[in-house]
Amino acid sequence: MLNQLRVAELLAALGERTPAPASGAAAALTAAMAAALAELAARFAGDEEAIVQAQAAVVRLVELADEDVAAYTAFMAERTDETRARIVAVPEEIAARADEVALLAEHVLGQLRSSVAGDAEAAVELAGAAARVARRLGELNV
């Protein structure tokens, strides 16, 4: 759903006065962008395993962005223990996946000696920020 939007549409959706998409989806997509940058850096490093890991992370994080929207929409419609559990579990998984991306980008960074190192560094920072935001959302949603 979110992955089918153009960038301008996504940004407009984030800015709407609606419960979702919001910061959970934004954190997941930020981590997905970090994973894509890690993939770029891994390609320059010639690290095939890191490329595959980064690609898988992109796919899962984009799915998590949609899962976050669905979870929060369900919670707003019906506030049950089950729907509350989902608005905690999804951000927690986003945080865990973002942490993995940061570690992957750091691993790739150690293999680079080119200007692409800046992309790997950006991936580390973006993934770290996404993890912190998602972790905090999970705490707030308890």
Backbone bond lengths (Angstrom), bond angles and torsions (degrees), N, CA, C in turn:
res aa  C-N    CA-C-N  psi(-1)  N-CA   C-N-CA  omega(-1)  CA-C   N-CA-C  phi
1 M - - - 1.443 - - 1.529 110.37 -
2 L 1.342 119.34 -61.61 1.462 119.78 178.55 1.526 111.72 -65.96
3 N 1.332 116.22 -33.82 1.466 119.01 -178.56 1.521 112.44 -69.64
4 Q 1.308 117.60 -9.26 1.459 121.03 178.11 1.528 112.71 -92.80
5 L 1.325 116.33 -4.97 1.461 120.72 -179.48 1.523 110.82 -86.12
6 R 1.308 115.67 148.51 1.463 120.28 169.27 1.529 107.42 -73.29
7 V 1.304 115.99 160.56 1.466 120.00 -176.63 1.527 110.87 -56.11
8 A 1.322 117.83 -45.94 1.465 120.50 -179.25 1.527 111.12 -62.54
9 E 1.317 117.16 -37.58 1.461 120.71 178.74 1.532 110.82 -67.74
10 L 1.322 115.88 -40.61 1.458 120.35 178.10 1.521 110.60 -61.94
11 L 1.317 116.33 -47.22 1.463 120.23 179.98 1.519 111.24 -62.76
12 A 1.323 116.86 -39.09 1.466 120.52 176.91 1.527 110.38 -64.35
13 A 1.333 117.43 -41.70 1.467 121.24 179.03 1.527 110.79 -62.62
14 L 1.333 117.09 -40.47 1.463 120.48 178.46 1.528 111.45 -64.11
15 G 1.317 116.83 -32.70 1.461 120.94 -177.40 1.515 114.89 -85.76
16 E 1.323 117.54 -6.60 1.463 120.70 179.97 1.524 111.32 -68.73
17 R 1.304 115.44 157.00 1.470 120.26 177.08 1.534 108.79 -86.59
18 T 1.305 114.32 67.23 1.462 122.51 178.40 1.527 107.54 -133.81
19 P 1.329 117.16 157.82 1.461 118.80 -178.79 1.528 113.73 -69.30
20 A 1.314 117.02 -25.08 1.463 119.65 -177.89 1.522 109.10 -153.72
21 P 1.322 118.00 144.53 1.449 127.70 3.58 1.530 110.99 -74.24
22 A 1.314 114.25 152.48 1.460 120.03 178.56 1.526 108.47 -147.15
23 S 1.321 116.57 -143.94 1.462 120.10 -170.11 1.525 114.48 -66.00
24 G 1.318 119.07 -27.96 1.461 119.97 176.72 1.513 111.85 -64.55
25 A 1.324 115.76 -48.50 1.464 120.34 177.52 1.522 110.30 -64.41
26 A 1.328 116.78 -39.96 1.462 120.04 179.25 1.531 110.66 -63.19
27 A 1.326 117.33 -39.69 1.465 120.41 178.12 1.524 110.62 -64.53
28 A 1.322 116.97 -42.90 1.468 120.42 179.41 1.521 110.92 -62.77
29 L 1.311 116.85 -43.44 1.470 119.93 -178.99 1.530 111.21 -71.49
30 T 1.312 117.89 -32.48 1.466 120.63 174.68 1.523 109.85 -63.84
31 A 1.320 116.19 -43.70 1.467 120.06 177.45 1.528 110.66 -64.89
32 A 1.334 117.45 -35.69 1.471 120.79 177.03 1.527 110.40 -64.38
33 M 1.328 116.89 -40.71 1.470 119.53 176.47 1.525 110.51 -64.50
34 A 1.317 116.76 -38.37 1.466 120.52 176.71 1.527 109.83 -61.87
35 A 1.319 116.83 -41.29 1.468 120.54 178.96 1.524 110.71 -64.72
36 A 1.325 117.15 -38.10 1.463 120.00 177.68 1.532 110.68 -64.67
37 L 1.324 116.97 -39.03 1.467 120.07 175.95 1.520 111.27 -66.74
38 A 1.327 116.60 -36.54 1.467 119.94 175.95 1.526 109.87 -64.36
39 E 1.315 116.44 -37.98 1.470 120.00 176.44 1.524 110.74 -62.14
40 L 1.313 116.46 -45.77 1.468 120.81 177.47 1.522 110.65 -55.78
41 A 1.320 116.07 -49.64 1.460 120.53 -179.50 1.528 111.01 -63.22
42 A 1.331 116.76 -39.37 1.466 120.58 179.51 1.519 111.23 -63.95
43 R 1.314 116.68 -34.62 1.472 119.93 177.35 1.535 110.32 -63.54
44 F 1.327 116.61 -42.83 1.470 119.76 178.22 1.522 111.37 -68.58
45 A 1.333 116.67 -29.13 1.460 120.69 178.55 1.527 111.59 -81.76
46 G 1.335 116.68 -12.45 1.459 120.10 -177.43 1.517 112.99 70.30
47 D 1.318 117.12 28.63 1.465 122.81 -177.12 1.532 109.00 -99.52
48 E 1.316 116.01 91.72 1.463 121.65 -175.42 1.529 112.45 -62.51
49 E 1.305 116.96 -39.69 1.468 119.88 179.65 1.528 110.99 -62.95
50 A 1.318 116.48 -41.69 1.468 120.41 178.44 1.526 111.03 -66.26
51 I 1.326 116.95 -35.42 1.471 120.30 177.24 1.524 109.66 -60.30
52 V 1.318 116.56 -48.55 1.467 121.54 -178.91 1.528 110.49 -62.66
53 Q 1.322 117.11 -43.10 1.468 120.83 179.02 1.527 111.26 -63.00
54 A 1.317 116.17 -41.99 1.469 120.16 -179.55 1.526 110.61 -65.56
55 Q 1.330 116.59 -42.71 1.465 119.68 179.23 1.526 111.11 -61.68
56 A 1.330 116.90 -42.50 1.466 120.61 178.56 1.524 110.74 -63.91
57 A 1.326 116.45 -38.10 1.462 120.17 179.01 1.527 111.04 -64.57
58 V 1.321 117.15 -41.35 1.464 120.31 178.18 1.525 109.74 -57.92
59 V 1.322 115.98 -49.92 1.463 120.58 -177.90 1.530 110.75 -58.50
60 R 1.327 116.96 -49.15 1.470 119.87 -176.81 1.518 111.96 -66.73
61 L 1.316 117.40 -39.71 1.467 119.79 -179.09 1.523 112.10 -67.43
62 V 1.308 117.60 -36.06 1.466 119.86 175.27 1.530 109.78 -65.22
63 E 1.338 116.30 -41.31 1.471 119.67 175.04 1.523 110.56 -59.97
64 L 1.321 116.59 -42.36 1.461 120.48 -179.99 1.523 112.59 -63.94
65 A 1.323 117.42 -32.45 1.468 119.61 175.96 1.519 109.60 -60.59
66 D 1.331 116.45 -45.86 1.463 120.26 178.07 1.528 111.22 -67.09
67 E 1.339 117.20 -38.70 1.459 120.59 178.50 1.524 111.01 -63.43
68 D 1.320 116.64 -36.39 1.456 120.12 178.27 1.525 110.57 -64.11
69 V 1.323 116.66 -44.58 1.467 120.53 177.85 1.527 109.92 -60.13
70 A 1.323 116.49 -47.08 1.468 120.43 -179.00 1.527 111.26 -63.21
71 A 1.330 116.59 -42.34 1.461 120.41 -178.35 1.524 110.90 -64.12
72 Y 1.321 117.06 -44.24 1.462 119.05 -176.94 1.526 110.88 -72.33
73 T 1.333 116.56 -36.52 1.465 120.33 176.76 1.527 110.06 -62.06
74 A 1.340 116.64 -43.17 1.465 120.78 178.57 1.523 110.87 -64.17
75 F 1.323 116.78 -40.28 1.463 120.46 179.47 1.522 111.10 -64.47
76 M 1.319 116.98 -41.24 1.462 119.67 179.99 1.528 111.41 -67.24
77 A 1.333 117.16 -29.51 1.458 121.07 179.36 1.523 111.99 -78.49
78 E 1.347 115.89 -35.57 1.460 120.00 -176.70 1.526 108.53 -150.92
79 R 1.290 116.46 105.60 1.469 122.13 -176.24 1.539 109.89 -84.36
80 T 1.314 114.36 89.90 1.462 120.63 179.09 1.526 108.61 -117.79
81 D 1.325 115.59 170.29 1.462 119.49 175.84 1.527 110.68 -60.66
82 E 1.326 115.84 -37.04 1.472 120.37 -179.52 1.529 111.73 -66.31
83 T 1.346 116.62 -45.60 1.464 118.20 -179.48 1.530 110.94 -70.24
84 R 1.325 117.05 -33.05 1.468 119.57 176.65 1.529 109.86 -66.09
85 A 1.312 116.83 -40.44 1.466 120.51 179.35 1.524 110.85 -59.31
86 R 1.316 117.32 -37.51 1.469 120.64 179.82 1.527 111.88 -68.88
87 I 1.354 117.58 -36.56 1.472 118.33 -179.07 1.526 111.44 -76.21
88 V 1.316 116.69 -5.26 1.457 121.48 171.49 1.533 109.25 -98.34
89 A 1.319 116.37 -45.05 1.470 121.16 -175.19 1.526 112.60 -65.81
90 V 1.314 117.48 -40.68 1.470 119.32 -177.15 1.529 111.30 -65.34
91 P 1.332 120.03 -50.09 1.470 118.39 176.83 1.532 112.72 -61.24
92 E 1.330 117.09 -34.31 1.462 118.96 177.35 1.528 111.06 -62.84
93 E 1.343 116.82 -39.89 1.464 118.50 177.43 1.525 110.92 -69.44
94 I 1.320 117.07 -37.97 1.467 119.81 176.16 1.524 109.53 -57.59
95 A 1.327 116.57 -46.04 1.469 121.02 -179.84 1.525 110.84 -61.18
96 A 1.322 116.43 -44.86 1.470 119.87 -179.00 1.526 111.15 -63.91
97 R 1.310 116.78 -42.76 1.477 120.04 179.30 1.525 110.75 -67.21
98 A 1.318 116.88 -38.64 1.466 120.23 178.37 1.526 110.58 -64.67
99 D 1.329 116.96 -39.43 1.470 120.46 175.47 1.529 110.48 -59.40
100 E 1.328 116.98 -42.36 1.462 121.45 178.55 1.529 110.87 -61.78
101 V 1.333 116.34 -40.60 1.466 120.37 178.81 1.520 110.25 -63.89
102 A 1.330 117.26 -42.75 1.471 120.38 179.05 1.522 110.50 -60.11
103 L 1.314 117.13 -43.64 1.472 120.71 178.75 1.523 111.19 -64.84
104 L 1.317 116.41 -40.79 1.465 120.58 178.19 1.529 110.53 -62.44
105 A 1.319 116.58 -44.99 1.464 120.68 -179.82 1.534 110.77 -64.54
106 E 1.317 117.48 -38.48 1.469 120.37 176.39 1.527 110.74 -63.35
107 H 1.322 116.41 -40.52 1.465 121.47 177.70 1.528 110.34 -60.43
108 V 1.317 116.51 -47.07 1.461 120.85 -179.45 1.522 110.50 -66.79
109 L 1.316 116.85 -39.34 1.465 121.46 179.84 1.519 111.03 -54.76
110 G 1.311 116.66 -38.92 1.455 120.77 179.81 1.522 113.99 -65.11
111 Q 1.325 117.07 -13.00 1.464 121.71 -179.26 1.528 113.11 -99.49
112 L 1.312 117.22 -4.15 1.471 121.03 -171.82 1.516 112.69 -103.84
113 R 1.320 114.19 146.31 1.463 120.95 173.38 1.527 110.21 -133.62
114 S 1.292 116.90 23.64 1.460 120.45 -175.83 1.523 110.17 -121.75
115 S 1.320 114.23 -178.59 1.455 119.56 179.13 1.527 111.44 -65.58
116 V 1.326 117.92 -14.93 1.456 121.42 177.56 1.533 110.51 -67.89
117 A 1.316 116.86 -15.00 1.464 119.79 176.33 1.528 110.23 -56.43
118 G 1.311 117.17 -33.50 1.462 120.84 177.67 1.519 112.30 -62.28
119 D 1.331 116.70 -34.14 1.459 120.17 177.21 1.524 110.71 -69.30
120 A 1.328 116.35 -40.39 1.461 120.13 176.91 1.530 110.40 -65.16
121 E 1.330 116.87 -40.53 1.462 120.32 177.53 1.531 110.57 -63.41
122 A 1.331 116.47 -41.06 1.467 120.32 177.28 1.524 110.17 -61.95
123 A 1.321 117.04 -40.27 1.461 121.11 178.56 1.524 111.34 -61.09
124 V 1.327 116.01 -42.60 1.470 120.24 178.15 1.527 110.23 -60.08
125 E 1.322 116.70 -47.90 1.465 120.94 -177.17 1.526 112.36 -67.29
126 L 1.331 116.91 -44.63 1.469 120.40 -179.85 1.524 110.89 -64.15
127 A 1.325 116.52 -43.98 1.464 119.90 179.66 1.521 110.62 -64.27
128 G 1.320 116.96 -40.64 1.461 120.19 178.51 1.521 112.19 -62.69
129 A 1.318 116.28 -43.02 1.469 120.02 178.11 1.522 110.89 -64.28
130 A 1.329 116.63 -42.84 1.458 120.53 179.19 1.526 110.55 -61.70
131 A 1.322 116.99 -41.41 1.463 120.78 179.38 1.528 110.92 -63.15
132 R 1.330 116.87 -44.18 1.468 120.19 -179.62 1.532 110.94 -62.55
133 V 1.321 116.71 -44.27 1.466 120.73 -179.70 1.527 110.32 -63.66
134 A 1.325 116.84 -48.30 1.458 120.07 -177.84 1.525 111.39 -63.73
135 R 1.322 116.22 -40.64 1.471 119.89 179.10 1.536 110.08 -61.66
136 R 1.316 116.33 -42.11 1.470 119.95 179.11 1.533 111.17 -66.01
137 L 1.310 117.23 -38.15 1.468 119.60 178.27 1.521 110.27 -62.31
138 G 1.318 116.36 -42.43 1.455 119.24 177.14 1.522 111.55 -58.46
139 E 1.336 116.33 -41.71 1.468 120.84 178.32 1.523 110.94 -63.97
140 L 1.318 116.91 -43.21 1.469 120.97 -178.07 1.518 111.87 -67.69
141 N 1.324 117.02 -28.81 1.459 120.75 -175.30 1.521 114.31 -85.17
142 V 1.335 116.58 -4.85 1.478 119.49 -179.40 1.514 109.90 -66.54
